[in-house]
């Protein structure tokens, strides 16, 4: 007898439909075909043990399981549940008239219980796209998959419960989740707040500008100045996630297996902080079994690279293409996958090897050549993609001892959101541009060109500070964001002046004089 059961495998961050075809006929033998990896082929032992502990019989006949389409590689243990359901329905042990309306995914334990799998959310999205009515997943994945509406999602603890759901004898009801209630519950809840930061008003302002325009930012300052402390608070002033962004972000973390048991929709922007020993593959993604890297896990959020020059040059250079294109295509001999990579890069670094170049009270022990060599660890093309470069100084004692409350993240965030609304309206008809940081030369000329006084100011300061040519576009982008925060339709001289102050490393003298 032949049966067909639907499931899915993961390609990139999306699910690809797979049909489990099971044929039981006279004879002896068991085979799994359809480009299955070792994990899928090992499911024979898991299915046999699970059926015995559940009180069901493994078919003693010639059994062939085909995973169609046969030319797509199948990986992972999520095929255990659909394959065992295929065996039971082909053998006639389980009869389900509407089997074609279900999709299954789950890993079998030897005692018949179901273990969570990666990628339950993209599978649920694919099931809805295929207009299926129901999805059965392990109980540990049910809250994750149930955020997809117009689909009945059942969470089962073991194989027995799955059979009962199929035969209509189960009391398990589909999981229902109110995504709006989740957003309302979690909105504005952050572990860190800028109200806890004493002093550093200029850096807070730089962060506000960066978040308002989606600009990448680099902080340069001595140890203990608060670079990492403030970076951790950055997500609290970013605009809230939209439903589409939340779903896409959750899909990535689901595929990577980063969602905990019982986790649902991600409602806050991700904040990823890889160590400087990270490999290029771990940062970009890929591997033998392709998985999203740190760049993609930071999609719609923040990628924070502390001690920026300590990252290997090869690792830093892989950032250049995703920063520009906001997508990563990983091509290998056996596969090609694409991961989204629209993130905000936040980096911090010391100004020199000892960390005290330019310090107001401590003497730098580095030679001028050592300072320049340290700064040159960051290539020009990568630095070119960082719009804001700000210096950060140690907090004065009076500021630390002050009892005056600092401005909260909620207040800063309100201004950021208003600036983003202006940009959304401005770029409504421009494909692929959502914020000022993404403007090309044509858009800069159309929307960020300063008035005569502003252009004169820009020329004067660039010549006086001997800034590089690459700073020109960056200054205009940032100035446009500052004007948006100021609710100004035009880019004025004062906006240009502030934007120029955020180009610390473009000054030809930086790192060469004491």
C-alpha positions as CSV (number, residue, x, y, z in Angstrom):
1,X,0.0,0.0,0.0
2,X,1.2,3.5,-0.8
3,X,0.9,6.6,1.4
4,X,1.9,10.2,1.1
5,X,2.7,12.5,4.0
6,X,3.7,16.1,3.8
7,X,6.6,17.8,5.6
8,X,9.3,20.4,4.8
9,X,13.0,20.9,4.9
10,X,14.9,24.2,5.4
11,X,16.7,26.1,2.6
12,X,18.2,29.3,3.8
13,X,15.5,30.7,6.2
14,X,12.6,29.4,4.2
15,X,10.9,25.9,4.1
16,X,10.8,23.7,1.0
17,X,7.9,21.2,0.8
18,X,8.8,17.5,0.9
19,X,6.5,14.6,0.3
20,X,7.2,11.4,2.2
21,X,6.1,8.5,-0.1
22,X,6.0,5.1,1.7
23,X,5.3,1.9,-0.1
24,X,4.8,-1.4,1.7
25,X,4.7,-4.6,-0.4
26,X,5.5,-8.3,-0.2
27,X,9.1,-9.2,0.5
28,X,11.8,-8.2,2.9
29,X,13.9,-5.1,3.2
30,X,13.9,-1.5,4.2
31,X,15.3,1.5,2.3
32,X,15.2,5.3,2.5
33,X,15.8,7.0,-0.8
34,X,15.7,10.6,-1.9
35,X,19.2,12.1,-1.1
36,X,18.9,11.6,2.7
37,X,21.8,12.4,5.0
38,X,23.1,10.2,7.8
39,X,20.6,11.6,10.4
40,X,17.6,10.8,8.2
41,X,18.9,7.3,7.4
42,X,19.4,6.6,11.1
43,X,15.7,7.3,11.7
44,X,15.0,3.6,11.0
45,X,16.3,2.7,14.5
46,X,14.5,5.5,16.2
47,X,11.2,4.6,14.4
48,X,11.5,0.9,15.3
49,X,12.1,1.6,19.0
50,X,9.5,4.3,19.2
51,X,6.8,2.0,17.7
52,X,7.7,-0.8,20.1
53,X,7.4,1.5,23.2
54,X,4.1,2.9,21.9
55,X,2.6,-0.5,21.4
56,X,2.4,-0.2,17.6
57,X,3.9,-2.7,15.2
58,X,6.7,-1.9,12.8
59,X,5.7,-3.3,9.3
60,X,7.4,-6.6,8.6
61,X,7.5,-6.3,4.8
62,X,9.4,-4.7,2.0
63,X,9.3,-1.0,2.8
64,X,10.6,1.8,0.7
65,X,10.5,5.5,1.8
66,X,11.1,8.1,-0.8
67,X,11.7,11.7,0.1
68,X,10.5,13.7,-2.9
69,X,11.8,15.7,-4.7
70,X,14.7,13.2,-4.8
71,X,17.3,15.8,-6.0
72,X,17.1,18.0,-2.9
73,X,19.3,17.0,0.0
74,X,17.4,16.2,3.2
75,X,19.0,16.9,6.5
76,X,18.0,16.6,10.2
77,X,15.8,14.6,12.5
78,X,12.6,16.5,11.7
79,X,11.7,13.8,9.2
80,X,11.2,11.2,11.9
81,X,7.6,12.0,12.6
82,X,6.3,12.3,9.0
83,X,8.2,9.0,8.1
84,X,6.7,7.0,11.0
85,X,3.2,8.4,10.1
86,X,3.8,7.3,6.5
87,X,4.7,3.8,7.8
88,X,1.6,3.6,9.9
89,X,-0.8,4.8,7.2
90,X,0.8,2.6,4.5
91,X,0.4,-0.4,6.8
92,X,-3.2,0.5,7.5
93,X,-2.5,0.8,11.3
94,X,-3.7,4.4,11.2
95,X,-6.5,5.6,9.0
96,X,-6.9,9.3,8.4
97,X,-9.2,10.4,5.7
98,X,-7.8,14.0,5.5
99,X,-4.1,13.1,5.8
100,X,-3.4,15.4,2.8
101,X,-4.4,18.5,4.8
102,X,-1.7,17.9,7.4
103,X,2.0,18.8,7.6
104,X,4.2,17.0,10.1
105,X,7.6,17.7,11.7
106,X,9.3,16.3,14.7
107,X,12.2,14.2,16.1
108,X,11.4,10.8,17.7
109,X,12.9,9.7,20.9
110,X,13.4,6.0,21.5
111,X,10.5,5.9,23.9
112,X,8.1,7.5,21.4
113,X,8.2,11.0,22.8
114,X,8.7,14.0,20.4
115,X,11.7,16.3,20.7
116,X,11.8,19.9,19.4
117,X,13.3,20.6,15.9
118,X,14.7,23.6,14.2
119,X,12.7,25.7,11.7
120,X,9.2,25.1,13.0
121,X,8.1,28.6,12.2
122,X,9.2,28.6,8.5
123,X,7.5,25.2,8.1
124,X,4.3,26.7,9.5
125,X,4.6,29.6,7.0
126,X,5.0,27.2,4.2
127,X,2.0,25.1,5.3
128,X,-0.1,28.2,5.2
129,X,1.2,29.1,1.8
130,X,0.3,25.6,0.6
131,X,-3.2,26.2,2.0
132,X,-3.0,23.2,4.3
133,X,-5.3,23.1,7.3
134,X,-3.2,21.7,10.1
135,X,0.4,21.3,11.3
136,X,1.6,18.8,14.0
137,X,4.8,19.6,15.7
138,X,6.4,18.6,19.1
139,X,5.0,20.4,22.1
140,X,8.3,22.3,22.4
141,X,7.7,24.0,19.0
142,X,4.0,24.7,19.2
143,X,4.1,28.3,20.5
144,X,6.7,29.2,17.9
145,X,4.7,27.8,15.0
146,X,1.3,29.0,16.3
147,X,2.1,32.7,15.6
148,X,1.1,31.9,12.0
149,X,-2.6,32.6,11.6
150,X,-5.1,30.8,9.4
151,X,-3.4,27.4,10.4
152,X,-4.3,24.9,13.1
153,X,-1.1,24.1,14.9
154,X,-1.1,21.0,17.3
155,X,1.6,20.3,19.8
156,X,2.1,16.7,20.7
157,X,4.2,15.2,23.5
158,X,4.6,11.7,21.9
159,X,3.6,9.5,19.0
160,X,0.5,8.3,20.7
161,X,-1.0,11.8,20.9
162,X,-0.2,12.3,17.2
163,X,-2.1,9.1,16.3
164,X,-5.1,10.3,18.4
165,X,-5.1,13.7,16.7
166,X,-5.2,12.0,13.3
167,X,-8.0,9.5,14.3
168,X,-10.1,12.2,16.0
169,X,-9.9,10.7,19.5
170,X,-7.6,13.4,21.0
171,X,-8.7,16.1,23.4
172,X,-5.7,18.3,22.3
173,X,-6.9,21.6,20.8
174,X,-5.0,23.8,18.3
175,X,-2.8,26.4,20.0
176,X,-4.1,29.9,19.6
177,X,-1.8,32.9,20.1
178,X,-2.8,36.6,20.0
179,X,0.3,38.2,18.4
180,X,-1.1,41.7,19.1
181,X,-1.2,40.9,22.8
182,X,2.4,39.6,22.7
183,X,3.5,42.9,21.1
184,X,1.5,44.9,23.7
185,X,2.9,42.9,26.6
186,X,6.6,43.1,25.5
187,X,6.6,46.6,24.0
188,X,9.1,48.9,25.7
189,X,10.6,46.3,28.0
190,X,14.4,46.4,28.0
191,X,17.0,45.3,30.4
192,X,19.1,48.4,30.0
193,X,18.0,52.1,29.8
194,X,19.9,55.3,28.9
195,X,18.5,56.9,32.1
196,X,21.2,54.8,33.9
197,X,24.0,56.5,31.9
198,X,25.7,59.4,33.6
199,X,27.2,62.1,31.4
200,X,28.3,61.2,27.8
201,X,25.7,63.5,26.3
202,X,27.6,63.8,23.0
203,X,27.8,60.1,22.6
204,X,24.1,59.7,23.4
205,X,23.3,62.3,20.7
206,X,25.5,60.3,18.2
207,X,23.5,57.2,19.1
208,X,20.2,59.0,18.6
209,X,21.3,60.2,15.2
210,X,22.6,56.7,14.2
211,X,19.3,55.1,15.2
212,X,17.2,57.8,13.5
213,X,18.9,57.3,10.2
214,X,20.0,53.6,10.4
215,X,23.7,54.7,10.3
216,X,26.6,52.4,11.3
217,X,28.6,53.9,14.2
218,X,32.1,53.5,15.5
219,X,33.1,54.6,19.0
220,X,36.7,55.4,19.8
221,X,37.8,55.9,23.4
222,X,40.0,54.6,26.3
223,X,39.2,51.6,28.4
224,X,36.4,52.1,31.0
225,X,34.9,55.1,29.2
226,X,31.5,53.2,28.8
227,X,31.6,52.1,25.2
228,X,30.2,48.6,25.8
229,X,27.8,49.8,28.5
230,X,26.2,52.3,26.1
231,X,26.1,49.9,23.1
232,X,24.0,47.5,25.2
233,X,21.4,50.2,25.5
234,X,21.2,50.9,21.8
235,X,18.2,48.5,21.1
236,X,16.1,50.5,23.6
237,X,16.1,53.5,21.3
238,X,15.6,51.8,18.0
239,X,12.2,51.9,16.3
240,X,9.9,49.0,17.4
241,X,9.7,46.0,15.1
242,X,6.8,45.7,12.7
243,X,4.9,42.5,12.4
244,X,6.7,41.6,9.2
245,X,10.1,42.3,10.7
246,X,9.3,40.3,13.8
247,X,8.2,37.3,11.7
248,X,11.3,37.4,9.5
249,X,13.6,37.8,12.5
250,X,12.0,34.9,14.4
251,X,12.3,32.7,11.3
252,X,16.1,33.2,11.2
253,X,16.5,32.4,14.9
254,X,14.1,29.4,14.5
255,X,16.3,28.0,11.7
256,X,19.4,28.5,13.7
257,X,17.9,26.8,16.7
258,X,18.2,29.9,18.9
259,X,14.6,29.9,20.1
260,X,14.1,28.4,23.6
261,X,11.4,26.0,24.5
262,X,8.1,27.9,24.6
263,X,9.4,31.0,22.9
264,X,7.1,32.7,20.5
265,X,7.5,35.8,18.3
266,X,10.5,38.0,18.8
267,X,9.2,41.4,19.7
268,X,12.6,43.2,20.4
269,X,15.4,43.8,17.9
270,X,18.2,41.3,18.2
271,X,21.6,42.4,19.7
272,X,24.5,40.1,18.7
273,X,27.9,40.5,20.2
274,X,30.4,37.9,18.7
275,X,33.8,37.6,20.3
276,X,36.8,38.8,18.2
277,X,37.9,35.2,17.8
278,X,34.9,34.5,15.6
279,X,35.6,32.8,12.3
280,X,34.4,34.2,8.9
281,X,32.0,31.2,8.5
282,X,30.5,31.8,12.0
283,X,30.0,35.5,11.1
284,X,28.6,35.1,7.6
285,X,26.9,31.7,7.8
286,X,27.3,28.5,5.9
287,X,29.2,25.4,7.0
288,X,28.7,21.7,6.1
289,X,25.1,22.0,7.1
290,X,24.4,25.6,6.2
291,X,23.2,27.8,9.1
292,X,22.7,31.5,9.5
293,X,25.7,33.4,10.9
294,X,26.0,36.2,13.4
295,X,25.4,38.8,10.7
296,X,22.0,37.2,9.8
297,X,21.1,36.7,13.5
298,X,21.5,40.4,13.8
299,X,19.0,41.1,11.0
300,X,16.7,43.9,11.8
301,X,18.8,44.6,14.9
302,X,22.3,45.4,16.0
303,X,25.7,43.7,15.4
304,X,28.1,44.9,18.1
305,X,31.8,44.3,17.5
306,X,33.7,45.2,20.6
307,X,37.5,45.7,20.3
308,X,37.1,46.2,16.6
309,X,40.8,46.1,15.5
310,X,41.3,42.9,17.4
311,X,39.1,41.0,14.8
312,X,41.2,39.3,12.1
313,X,41.4,41.3,8.9
314,X,39.8,38.4,7.0
315,X,36.8,38.5,9.3
316,X,36.3,42.2,9.1
317,X,36.5,42.3,5.3
318,X,33.5,39.9,5.0
319,X,31.4,42.6,6.5
320,X,31.8,44.9,3.5
321,X,29.4,43.2,1.0
322,X,26.5,42.5,3.5
323,X,26.6,46.1,4.8
324,X,26.2,47.3,1.3
325,X,23.7,44.7,-0.1
326,X,21.9,43.8,3.1
327,X,21.8,40.2,2.0
328,X,24.3,37.3,2.1
329,X,24.6,34.7,-0.6
330,X,26.7,31.7,0.5
331,X,27.8,29.6,-2.5
332,X,29.5,26.2,-2.0
333,X,30.0,23.3,-4.3
334,X,26.9,21.4,-3.1
335,X,24.6,24.3,-2.2
336,X,23.7,28.0,-2.5
337,X,21.7,29.7,0.2
338,X,20.7,33.3,0.8
339,X,20.3,34.9,4.2
340,X,19.0,38.4,5.0
341,X,21.5,40.8,6.6
342,X,20.0,44.2,7.2
343,X,21.6,45.1,10.4
344,X,23.1,48.2,12.1
345,X,26.8,47.8,12.8
346,X,28.0,49.2,16.1
347,X,31.7,49.0,16.8
348,X,34.0,50.1,19.5
349,X,37.8,50.4,19.8
350,X,40.6,51.9,21.8
351,X,42.5,54.7,20.1
352,X,45.8,52.9,20.3
353,X,47.4,49.7,21.6
354,X,47.7,51.0,25.2
355,X,44.3,52.6,25.0
356,X,45.2,56.1,26.2
357,X,46.0,58.1,23.1
358,X,44.4,61.5,23.6
359,X,43.4,60.7,27.2
360,X,42.9,63.9,29.3
361,X,44.8,62.7,32.3
362,X,46.9,59.6,31.4
363,X,49.9,59.5,29.2
364,X,49.9,57.3,26.1
365,X,53.0,55.1,25.9
366,X,52.7,54.2,22.2
367,X,54.9,55.6,19.4
368,X,53.2,57.6,16.6
369,X,53.9,54.7,14.3
370,X,52.2,52.2,16.6
371,X,49.1,54.4,16.8
372,X,48.9,54.7,13.0
373,X,49.5,50.9,12.6
374,X,46.8,50.1,15.1
375,X,44.3,52.4,13.3
376,X,45.3,50.9,9.9
377,X,44.0,47.5,11.0
378,X,40.6,48.8,9.8
379,X,40.7,49.0,6.0
380,X,39.6,52.2,4.2
381,X,36.7,50.4,2.3
382,X,35.3,49.1,5.6
383,X,35.7,52.5,7.4
384,X,34.0,54.0,4.4
385,X,30.8,52.2,5.3
386,X,30.7,53.6,8.8
387,X,28.8,56.9,8.7
388,X,29.4,58.0,12.3
389,X,32.7,57.9,14.1
390,X,32.6,59.5,17.5
391,X,35.2,59.9,20.3
392,X,34.2,59.0,23.8
393,X,36.0,60.4,26.8
394,X,36.0,59.2,30.5
395,X,33.1,60.4,32.6
396,X,34.0,63.2,35.0
397,X,33.6,62.5,38.7
398,X,31.0,65.3,39.0
399,X,28.8,63.7,36.3
400,X,29.1,60.2,38.0
401,X,28.2,61.6,41.4
402,X,25.2,63.6,40.0
403,X,21.8,62.7,41.3
404,X,20.0,64.4,38.4
405,X,18.0,61.8,36.4
406,X,19.3,61.4,32.8
407,X,17.0,61.3,29.8
408,X,15.3,57.9,29.4
409,X,15.4,55.6,26.4
410,X,11.7,56.2,25.9
411,X,12.2,59.9,25.4
412,X,15.0,59.4,22.9
413,X,13.1,56.6,21.1
414,X,10.1,58.9,20.6
415,X,12.3,61.3,18.6
416,X,13.9,58.5,16.7
417,X,10.5,57.1,15.7
418,X,9.3,60.5,14.5
419,X,12.4,60.9,12.3
420,X,11.9,57.4,10.8
421,X,8.3,58.3,9.9
422,X,9.6,61.3,7.9
423,X,12.0,59.0,6.1
424,X,9.3,56.4,5.4
425,X,7.2,59.1,3.7
426,X,10.2,60.4,1.8
427,X,11.3,57.1,0.4
428,X,7.8,55.6,-0.1
429,X,8.2,55.2,-3.8
430,X,11.9,54.2,-3.8
431,X,12.5,50.4,-3.8
432,X,14.9,49.1,-1.3
433,X,15.5,52.4,0.6
434,X,13.9,52.8,4.0
435,X,16.2,55.2,5.8
436,X,18.8,57.9,5.2
437,X,21.8,55.5,5.5
438,X,20.6,53.7,2.3
439,X,20.6,56.8,0.1
440,X,22.7,56.7,-3.1
441,X,24.3,59.7,-4.8
442,X,21.1,60.5,-6.7
443,X,19.0,60.5,-3.6
444,X,21.6,62.5,-1.7
445,X,21.5,65.2,-4.3
446,X,17.7,65.2,-4.3
447,X,17.1,65.2,-0.5
448,X,20.3,65.9,1.4
449,X,21.9,68.8,-0.6
450,X,22.5,71.7,1.8
451,X,21.8,75.3,1.2
452,X,24.6,77.7,0.1
453,X,25.7,78.5,3.6
454,X,25.8,74.8,4.5
455,X,27.8,73.9,1.4
456,X,30.3,76.7,2.2
457,X,30.6,75.3,5.7
458,X,31.2,71.8,4.4
459,X,33.9,73.0,2.0
460,X,35.7,75.0,4.7
461,X,35.7,72.2,7.3
462,X,36.8,69.5,4.9
463,X,39.7,71.6,3.6
464,X,40.7,72.7,7.1
465,X,40.6,69.2,8.6
466,X,42.0,67.6,5.5
467,X,39.2,65.1,5.3
468,X,39.2,62.4,2.7
469,X,36.8,62.5,-0.3
470,X,34.8,59.5,1.0
471,X,33.6,61.6,3.9
472,X,31.5,63.9,1.6
473,X,28.5,61.6,1.0
474,X,28.6,60.3,4.6
475,X,28.4,63.8,6.0
476,X,25.4,64.7,3.8
477,X,23.6,61.5,4.8
478,X,24.1,62.1,8.5
479,X,23.2,65.8,8.1
480,X,19.9,64.8,6.5
481,X,19.1,62.6,9.5
482,X,20.0,65.5,11.9
483,X,17.7,67.7,9.9
484,X,14.9,65.1,10.2
485,X,15.4,65.0,14.0
486,X,15.1,68.8,13.8
487,X,11.9,68.5,11.7
488,X,13.7,70.7,9.1
489,X,12.8,70.2,5.5
490,X,16.2,71.7,4.4
491,X,19.7,70.7,5.4
492,X,21.2,73.8,7.1
493,X,24.7,74.8,8.1
494,X,24.2,73.8,11.7
495,X,23.2,70.3,10.6
496,X,26.4,70.1,8.4
497,X,28.5,71.2,11.4
498,X,27.2,68.5,13.6
499,X,27.6,65.8,10.9
500,X,31.3,66.9,10.4
501,X,31.9,66.4,14.1
502,X,31.0,62.7,13.6
503,X,33.9,62.1,11.2
504,X,36.8,61.7,13.7
505,X,38.8,59.2,11.8
506,X,38.7,61.0,8.5
507,X,40.9,63.7,9.8
508,X,44.3,63.3,8.2
509,X,46.0,64.2,11.5
510,X,44.3,61.6,13.6
511,X,46.8,59.0,15.0
512,X,49.8,60.9,13.7
513,X,50.3,63.7,16.2
514,X,50.4,64.0,20.0
